[in-house]
Amino acid sequence: MTRFIVGRLLTIIPILFGVSFFVFILAHLAPGDVTTTLTGPYATEEVRETLRESLGLNQPLPVQYGKWLGNIVQGEFGKSIANRRMVSELIFPKFGNSAILALTSAAMAYAIGLFVGIFSASRPYGMFDRLSIAGTLMFGSIPPYWFGLLLVLLFSLTWRLLPATGMTKIIDGGGPVDVILHLILPTIAAGAAPAAIIARTVRATMLEILSQNYIKVARAKGIRRGVILRKHALRNALPPIATICGLQLGYLLGGVLFVEVIFAWPGIGYQLWQAIQARDIPTIQGAALIVAVTFVLVNLAVDVFNAYTDPKIRISESGGTR
């Protein structure tokens, strides 16, 4: 197992290097000019050139990338161009807020997805199964930003049941209950599509396993349906279920940009959107890199979990020997 983990850790080094390269290139190839944003559209070219030189933006891209990567290795993400604060001071607190939203959304998606998928597979082609297929198809296809706007329209503007924006009230807010109330709508908006995807994956995986001969033998022996589902089918279905759950968690932890923007949730996705508007290249690079690294690390954790639960994976990775 240790050999497997070390091998996986070594494989993510070039992946992280490639991620950093593409994040840097895409941030610099994005349309717009940060000097125009900072100085205004009527500034002279001499003023803009002076600002580019002071920010180091007039240097060749390979030189800029080398300096940026060297600082990243040392834990320095640079300084924000828009507000002159260290990028790490901006994005890491916001990442904590994104983690709160992502974990609650993932918990909702896991609970709904596993229940719907297992229950549908245990009673295939019944009324619940047909309704769940239609429901997961609908919620899995709805864009999160459109669903978020619909939730705001209904629960905040029309019925006035839940707050629409922010993490707490501006006045007399900040308690746990207030945070939970502000968390409900963005959690539903962010977790609906992952819940549908997980439910469909669990249903398909469980149906395939329930059609195996050893399941038929267990039924012939008179073993109860609940025991078959829990001890035989679900255990063998764990690797693909863990993979899809890990992918959805990585997607959510990476920052659901549109959901955070719709609800003005102070997370890393909202910070990234503000940085894009301000053409704040260091903040864009730092936030995008954190999002990408998080996704890679979550996938690494899923691979380790699958190797722990399925010895065949460890055997194949170690060249056929334990």
Secondary structure, DSSP 8 states (H G I E B T S, - for coil): -HHHHHHHHHHHHHHHHHHHHHHHHHHHHSSS-HHHHHH-TT--HHHHHHHHHHHTTTS-HHHHHHHHHHHHHTT---B-TTT-SBHHHHHHHHHHHHHHHHHHHHHHHHHHHHHHHHHHHHSTTSHHHHHHHHHHHHHHHS-HHHHHHHHIIIIIIIS--S--SSSS-SSS--SHHHHHHHHHHHHHHHHHHHHHHHHHHHHHHHHHHHTSHHHHHHHHTT--HHHIIIIIIHHHTHHHHHHHHHHHHHHHHT--HHHHHHTT--SHHHHHHHHHHHT-HHHHHHHHHHHHHHHHHHHHHHHHHHHHH-HHHHHHHTTS--
